[in-house]
Amino acid sequence: MTALINDSYVESFGELSGDDFHLPRAGVTANTVHRTHDRDVFVTSVRVVGPSHFEARAELPAAHSFYGPVGDRHDPLLVLETVREAIFAVGHGSYDIPRDTSFIARGKEFEFYPAGLRADGDPVELVIDITATDIKRRRGVMSAARFTAICFRDGEPVGTAAYDASFAPAPVYRRLRGEYKEAKPALAVDVPPVHPSRVGRTDEVDVLLAETDEAWYLRVDPSHPVIFDHVIDHVPGNAAVEAGRQAAYLKIGRPDAVLTSGGMSFIRYIEFDAPCEVVAVQTDAASDGRRRVAVAFLQNGELSAEGVFELLLPPAADA
């Protein structure tokens, strides 16, 4: 069995046990989680619990330009982004994945518990329990895995998430992307975004959909300070998830609904040079106020991504 933590990691950061074994904040940098700005780094430490088992700690900010609270709840997608960062920290720190390796999300699943997302104006400390399974290696380096995370706040569950990911070394990724490797963020359609209030947003730059006659176009502003805070040659997965949520809001006509669960599969890269149509279909409307919406992303006549989003209407609105 291949050792989980190599000798250099143990020498640098400590033993495999002990409550004080954490990668300190100084070690979890913006670079570690593929960000540019420290303001977007939510993970504060990582420690090894056992083979393929980790604990991360994070701080959800009281305010954020993109992932800020809505009303009395933190944004569920802030939790999902925090899990992504924790996985990147684990991958680089514990599995020796080189920094120039591309993390390729094949699928994401998530579930959130609204009570654990309550916002009171103060930052929230999270403890994230992470396990890695279905690990594949190529030439001794992790090439794919499934990461499952459970997030806690003062012992109370906040949500769960699972990522299926593969990891492409720089030369492999260059071959994979070909001419698109040097692609820069751009608007494929010059159509105004829908009004922010229709998708639970207040700033037009955060609206990721433009309206057409029958569906919507994906519209990610190239100047977005969070989505494009680092070099990337395609529309990132976190933008597709947010666009999917916005499409679900539009389909049910309720931007005040709370995202409680869902998942997305990524089949092809969503490119910058062609329009991407976003189609949403409501598939379920339960008596308890839950609404389920299926969303598909179509580009150049092919399915690029698809997902399901379950939303919960506020109690008073469904009474």
SULBELGI-V353316 format. One record per residue. N is the residue number from 1. RES is the residue in one small letter. PHI is phi as a letter, one per 30 degrees, with the letter a starting at -180 (NA if undefined). NEAR is the number of other C-alpha atoms within 8 Angstrom. D_CENTER is the distance of its C-alpha to the mean C-alpha in Angstrom with 2 decimals. Layout:
n=N res=RES phi=PHI near=NEAR d_center=D_CENTER
n=N res=RES phi=PHI near=NEAR d_center=D_CENTER
//
This chain:
n=1 res=m phi=NA near=2 d_center=31.00
n=2 res=t phi=d near=3 d_center=29.02
n=3 res=a phi=d near=5 d_center=28.52
n=4 res=l phi=d near=8 d_center=25.01
n=5 res=i phi=c near=8 d_center=25.60
n=6 res=n phi=d near=10 d_center=27.91
n=7 res=d phi=d near=6 d_center=30.88
n=8 res=s phi=d near=6 d_center=29.64
n=9 res=y phi=d near=11 d_center=26.60
n=10 res=v phi=d near=11 d_center=28.95
n=11 res=e phi=d near=8 d_center=31.39
n=12 res=s phi=d near=6 d_center=28.91
n=13 res=f phi=b near=9 d_center=27.06
n=14 res=g phi=k near=8 d_center=29.34
n=15 res=e phi=d near=8 d_center=30.19
n=16 res=l phi=d near=9 d_center=28.13
n=17 res=s phi=b near=8 d_center=29.20
n=18 res=g phi=j near=6 d_center=30.01
n=19 res=d phi=d near=5 d_center=28.29
n=20 res=d phi=c near=4 d_center=28.42
n=21 res=f phi=d near=12 d_center=26.49
n=22 res=h phi=b near=10 d_center=23.36
n=23 res=l phi=d near=11 d_center=21.87
n=24 res=p phi=d near=9 d_center=22.65
n=25 res=r phi=e near=9 d_center=20.73
n=26 res=a phi=d near=6 d_center=22.76
n=27 res=g phi=d near=8 d_center=21.21
n=28 res=v phi=c near=14 d_center=17.52
n=29 res=t phi=c near=10 d_center=17.65
n=30 res=a phi=e near=12 d_center=15.53
n=31 res=n phi=d near=8 d_center=16.66
n=32 res=t phi=e near=12 d_center=15.52
n=33 res=v phi=c near=12 d_center=11.78
n=34 res=h phi=i near=9 d_center=12.34
n=35 res=r phi=b near=12 d_center=12.84
n=36 res=t phi=c near=9 d_center=16.23
n=37 res=h phi=c near=8 d_center=16.79
n=38 res=d phi=d near=8 d_center=17.21
n=39 res=r phi=d near=5 d_center=16.39
n=40 res=d phi=c near=9 d_center=12.64
n=41 res=v phi=c near=12 d_center=13.01
n=42 res=f phi=c near=11 d_center=12.55
n=43 res=v phi=d near=14 d_center=13.51
n=44 res=t phi=c near=12 d_center=17.31
n=45 res=s phi=a near=13 d_center=18.58
n=46 res=v phi=b near=15 d_center=18.33
n=47 res=r phi=b near=10 d_center=21.26
n=48 res=v phi=d near=12 d_center=22.45
n=49 res=v phi=c near=9 d_center=23.67
n=50 res=g phi=a near=8 d_center=25.08
n=51 res=p phi=e near=6 d_center=24.68
n=52 res=s phi=h near=8 d_center=21.08
n=53 res=h phi=b near=11 d_center=20.37
n=54 res=f phi=b near=13 d_center=18.75
n=55 res=e phi=b near=12 d_center=18.26
n=56 res=a phi=c near=14 d_center=16.02
n=57 res=r phi=c near=12 d_center=16.80
n=58 res=a phi=b near=13 d_center=14.86
n=59 res=e phi=b near=11 d_center=15.93
n=60 res=l phi=d near=11 d_center=14.31
n=61 res=p phi=d near=10 d_center=16.34
n=62 res=a phi=d near=11 d_center=18.88
n=63 res=a phi=b near=7 d_center=18.00
n=64 res=h phi=a near=8 d_center=15.45
n=65 res=s phi=d near=5 d_center=15.94
n=66 res=f phi=c near=6 d_center=12.67
n=67 res=y phi=c near=10 d_center=11.10
n=68 res=g phi=d near=12 d_center=14.67
n=69 res=p phi=d near=12 d_center=16.37
n=70 res=v phi=c near=7 d_center=17.85
n=71 res=g phi=i near=5 d_center=21.31
n=72 res=d phi=c near=8 d_center=21.58
n=73 res=r phi=b near=10 d_center=17.98
n=74 res=h phi=d near=12 d_center=14.88
n=75 res=d phi=d near=11 d_center=11.94
n=76 res=p phi=e near=10 d_center=10.10
n=77 res=l phi=d near=8 d_center=6.74
n=78 res=l phi=d near=11 d_center=7.92
n=79 res=v phi=d near=10 d_center=8.17
n=80 res=l phi=d near=10 d_center=4.79
n=81 res=e phi=d near=9 d_center=4.10
n=82 res=t phi=d near=11 d_center=7.54
n=83 res=v phi=d near=11 d_center=7.32
n=84 res=r phi=e near=8 d_center=5.61
n=85 res=e phi=d near=13 d_center=8.48
n=86 res=a phi=d near=12 d_center=10.84
n=87 res=i phi=d near=10 d_center=10.57
n=88 res=f phi=d near=11 d_center=11.38
n=89 res=a phi=d near=13 d_center=14.13
n=90 res=v phi=d near=11 d_center=15.47
n=91 res=g phi=d near=10 d_center=15.57
n=92 res=h phi=d near=12 d_center=17.46
n=93 res=g phi=d near=9 d_center=19.52
n=94 res=s phi=c near=11 d_center=20.47
n=95 res=y phi=c near=12 d_center=20.55
n=96 res=d phi=h near=9 d_center=21.86
n=97 res=i phi=d near=10 d_center=19.38
n=98 res=p phi=e near=7 d_center=20.64
n=99 res=r phi=d near=6 d_center=18.68
n=100 res=d phi=d near=6 d_center=19.38
n=101 res=t phi=d near=11 d_center=17.82
n=102 res=s phi=c near=9 d_center=15.01
n=103 res=f phi=d near=8 d_center=12.08
n=104 res=i phi=c near=8 d_center=11.83
n=105 res=a phi=d near=11 d_center=9.34
n=106 res=r phi=c near=11 d_center=11.90
n=107 res=g phi=a near=11 d_center=10.30
n=108 res=k phi=b near=12 d_center=7.91
n=109 res=e phi=b near=11 d_center=9.85
n=110 res=f phi=a near=12 d_center=9.65
n=111 res=e phi=b near=10 d_center=12.55
n=112 res=f phi=b near=11 d_center=13.34
n=113 res=y phi=c near=10 d_center=16.85
n=114 res=p phi=e near=10 d_center=17.88
n=115 res=a phi=d near=6 d_center=20.63
n=116 res=g phi=d near=10 d_center=18.44
n=117 res=l phi=c near=11 d_center=16.52
n=118 res=r phi=e near=9 d_center=19.84
n=119 res=a phi=c near=11 d_center=20.15
n=120 res=d phi=b near=5 d_center=23.51
n=121 res=g phi=j near=5 d_center=23.25
n=122 res=d phi=c near=7 d_center=22.57
n=123 res=p phi=d near=8 d_center=19.65
n=124 res=v phi=c near=9 d_center=18.39
n=125 res=e phi=d near=10 d_center=18.51
n=126 res=l phi=c near=12 d_center=16.20
n=127 res=v phi=c near=11 d_center=17.18
n=128 res=i phi=c near=13 d_center=14.70
n=129 res=d phi=c near=11 d_center=16.56
n=130 res=i phi=b near=13 d_center=15.14
n=131 res=t phi=b near=10 d_center=17.06
n=132 res=a phi=c near=11 d_center=17.06
n=133 res=t phi=b near=8 d_center=19.01
n=134 res=d phi=h near=7 d_center=20.21
n=135 res=i phi=d near=10 d_center=20.42
n=136 res=k phi=b near=8 d_center=22.04
n=137 res=r phi=b near=9 d_center=23.73
n=138 res=r phi=b near=7 d_center=25.48
n=139 res=r phi=h near=4 d_center=28.28
n=140 res=g phi=i near=5 d_center=27.22
n=141 res=v phi=c near=9 d_center=23.65
n=142 res=m phi=e near=12 d_center=20.56
n=143 res=s phi=c near=11 d_center=19.66
n=144 res=a phi=a near=12 d_center=17.38
n=145 res=a phi=a near=13 d_center=16.21
n=146 res=r phi=c near=12 d_center=14.43
n=147 res=f phi=c near=13 d_center=12.73
n=148 res=t phi=c near=11 d_center=13.10
n=149 res=a phi=b near=12 d_center=12.42
n=150 res=i phi=b near=12 d_center=14.45
n=151 res=c phi=c near=12 d_center=14.13
n=152 res=f phi=b near=12 d_center=17.48
n=153 res=r phi=b near=12 d_center=19.07
n=154 res=d phi=h near=6 d_center=22.76
n=155 res=g phi=i near=5 d_center=22.82
n=156 res=e phi=c near=7 d_center=21.44
n=157 res=p phi=d near=10 d_center=18.41
n=158 res=v phi=c near=14 d_center=15.48
n=159 res=g phi=l near=13 d_center=13.15
n=160 res=t phi=b near=11 d_center=12.20
n=161 res=a phi=a near=13 d_center=9.41
n=162 res=a phi=b near=11 d_center=10.22
n=163 res=y phi=b near=12 d_center=9.05
n=164 res=d phi=c near=12 d_center=11.88
n=165 res=a phi=b near=13 d_center=12.05
n=166 res=s phi=b near=11 d_center=15.04
n=167 res=f phi=b near=11 d_center=16.19
n=168 res=a phi=c near=12 d_center=18.54
n=169 res=p phi=e near=10 d_center=21.06
n=170 res=a phi=e near=9 d_center=21.86
n=171 res=p phi=d near=7 d_center=24.97
n=172 res=v phi=d near=8 d_center=23.37
n=173 res=y phi=d near=11 d_center=20.52
n=174 res=r phi=d near=9 d_center=23.26
n=175 res=r phi=d near=7 d_center=25.19
n=176 res=l phi=d near=6 d_center=22.30
n=177 res=r phi=d near=8 d_center=21.48
n=178 res=g phi=h near=7 d_center=25.14
n=179 res=e phi=d near=6 d_center=25.99
n=180 res=y phi=d near=7 d_center=22.40
n=181 res=k phi=e near=8 d_center=21.71
n=182 res=e phi=c near=6 d_center=23.08
n=183 res=a phi=d near=10 d_center=21.51
n=184 res=k phi=c near=8 d_center=20.69
n=185 res=p phi=e near=11 d_center=18.60
n=186 res=a phi=a near=9 d_center=20.98
n=187 res=l phi=d near=11 d_center=21.54
n=188 res=a phi=d near=10 d_center=22.76
n=189 res=v phi=b near=8 d_center=24.36
n=190 res=d phi=c near=5 d_center=26.36
n=191 res=v phi=b near=6 d_center=25.92
n=192 res=p phi=d near=6 d_center=25.28
n=193 res=p phi=d near=12 d_center=22.12
n=194 res=v phi=d near=9 d_center=22.73
n=195 res=h phi=d near=8 d_center=23.75
n=196 res=p phi=e near=13 d_center=21.02
n=197 res=s phi=d near=8 d_center=22.63
n=198 res=r phi=d near=12 d_center=22.06
n=199 res=v phi=b near=12 d_center=18.25
n=200 res=g phi=i near=10 d_center=18.13
n=201 res=r phi=b near=10 d_center=18.00
n=202 res=t phi=c near=7 d_center=20.82
n=203 res=d phi=c near=7 d_center=20.27
n=204 res=e phi=e near=9 d_center=20.74
n=205 res=v phi=d near=7 d_center=18.49
n=206 res=d phi=d near=11 d_center=15.43
n=207 res=v phi=d near=16 d_center=16.75
n=208 res=l phi=c near=14 d_center=15.22
n=209 res=l phi=b near=14 d_center=18.01
n=210 res=a phi=c near=12 d_center=21.71
n=211 res=e phi=d near=11 d_center=24.28
n=212 res=t phi=b near=7 d_center=26.59
n=213 res=d phi=d near=5 d_center=29.43
n=214 res=e phi=c near=4 d_center=27.72
n=215 res=a phi=a near=10 d_center=23.94
n=216 res=w phi=b near=13 d_center=21.60
n=217 res=y phi=c near=13 d_center=20.61
n=218 res=l phi=d near=12 d_center=17.22
n=219 res=r phi=b near=12 d_center=17.95
n=220 res=v phi=c near=12 d_center=15.65
n=221 res=d phi=d near=10 d_center=17.93
n=222 res=p phi=d near=8 d_center=18.45
n=223 res=s phi=c near=5 d_center=19.22
n=224 res=h phi=e near=11 d_center=15.99
n=225 res=p phi=d near=6 d_center=15.91
n=226 res=v phi=c near=7 d_center=12.20
n=227 res=i phi=d near=9 d_center=10.67
n=228 res=f phi=c near=11 d_center=13.66
n=229 res=d phi=d near=10 d_center=14.54
n=230 res=h phi=b near=8 d_center=14.97
n=231 res=v phi=d near=5 d_center=16.70
n=232 res=i phi=a near=10 d_center=14.95
n=233 res=d phi=c near=11 d_center=17.01
n=234 res=h phi=a near=11 d_center=14.95
n=235 res=v phi=d near=13 d_center=12.53
n=236 res=p phi=d near=9 d_center=9.03
n=237 res=g phi=d near=8 d_center=6.55
n=238 res=n phi=d near=8 d_center=4.44
n=239 res=a phi=d near=11 d_center=8.17
n=240 res=a phi=d near=9 d_center=9.14
n=241 res=v phi=d near=9 d_center=7.23
n=242 res=e phi=d near=10 d_center=8.84
n=243 res=a phi=d near=12 d_center=11.91
n=244 res=g phi=d near=12 d_center=12.13
n=245 res=r phi=d near=10 d_center=12.24
n=246 res=q phi=d near=14 d_center=14.78
n=247 res=a phi=d near=15 d_center=16.75
n=248 res=a phi=d near=14 d_center=17.01
n=249 res=y phi=e near=14 d_center=18.34
n=250 res=l phi=d near=11 d_center=20.79
n=251 res=k phi=d near=10 d_center=21.94
n=252 res=i phi=c near=8 d_center=22.95
n=253 res=g phi=i near=7 d_center=24.01
n=254 res=r phi=b near=9 d_center=22.51
n=255 res=p phi=d near=11 d_center=19.96
n=256 res=d phi=d near=7 d_center=20.89
n=257 res=a phi=d near=10 d_center=19.43
n=258 res=v phi=c near=9 d_center=16.75
n=259 res=l phi=d near=11 d_center=13.75
n=260 res=t phi=c near=13 d_center=14.64
n=261 res=s phi=a near=11 d_center=13.13
n=262 res=g phi=l near=11 d_center=12.06
n=263 res=g phi=a near=11 d_center=10.63
n=264 res=m phi=b near=12 d_center=10.31
n=265 res=s phi=c near=10 d_center=12.33
n=266 res=f phi=c near=12 d_center=12.51
n=267 res=i phi=c near=8 d_center=16.22
n=268 res=r phi=b near=7 d_center=16.89
n=269 res=y phi=d near=8 d_center=15.52
n=270 res=i phi=d near=10 d_center=15.55
n=271 res=e phi=c near=8 d_center=18.17
n=272 res=f phi=d near=13 d_center=19.40
n=273 res=d phi=c near=7 d_center=23.02
n=274 res=a phi=b near=9 d_center=23.25
n=275 res=p phi=e near=11 d_center=22.48
n=276 res=c phi=b near=12 d_center=19.68
n=277 res=e phi=d near=11 d_center=20.77
n=278 res=v phi=c near=14 d_center=18.55
n=279 res=v phi=c near=11 d_center=20.52
n=280 res=a phi=b near=12 d_center=20.02
n=281 res=v phi=b near=8 d_center=22.39
n=282 res=q phi=d near=12 d_center=22.84
n=283 res=t phi=c near=8 d_center=23.65
n=284 res=d phi=a near=8 d_center=24.56
n=285 res=a phi=b near=9 d_center=25.91
n=286 res=a phi=d near=7 d_center=26.92
n=287 res=s phi=d near=5 d_center=29.60
n=288 res=d phi=d near=5 d_center=27.45
n=289 res=g phi=j near=11 d_center=25.40
n=290 res=r phi=d near=12 d_center=22.49
n=291 res=r phi=b near=14 d_center=21.53
n=292 res=r phi=c near=12 d_center=19.70
n=293 res=v phi=b near=14 d_center=18.71
n=294 res=a phi=c near=13 d_center=18.08
n=295 res=v phi=b near=15 d_center=16.55
n=296 res=a phi=b near=12 d_center=17.37
n=297 res=f phi=c near=12 d_center=16.82
n=298 res=l phi=c near=13 d_center=20.17
n=299 res=q phi=b near=12 d_center=21.21
n=300 res=n phi=h near=7 d_center=24.70
n=301 res=g phi=i near=5 d_center=25.61
n=302 res=e phi=b near=6 d_center=23.07
n=303 res=l phi=d near=11 d_center=20.01
n=304 res=s phi=c near=13 d_center=16.93
n=305 res=a phi=a near=12 d_center=14.26
n=306 res=e phi=a near=12 d_center=14.73
n=307 res=g phi=a near=12 d_center=13.29
n=308 res=v phi=b near=11 d_center=14.71
n=309 res=f phi=b near=16 d_center=14.03
n=310 res=e phi=c near=12 d_center=16.34
n=311 res=l phi=c near=12 d_center=17.45
n=312 res=l phi=c near=11 d_center=20.14
n=313 res=l phi=d near=13 d_center=22.82
n=314 res=p phi=e near=10 d_center=24.35
n=315 res=p phi=e near=7 d_center=27.49
n=316 res=a phi=d near=5 d_center=30.03
n=317 res=a phi=d near=6 d_center=28.89
n=318 res=d phi=c near=8 d_center=29.36
n=319 res=a phi=d near=4 d_center=32.62
//
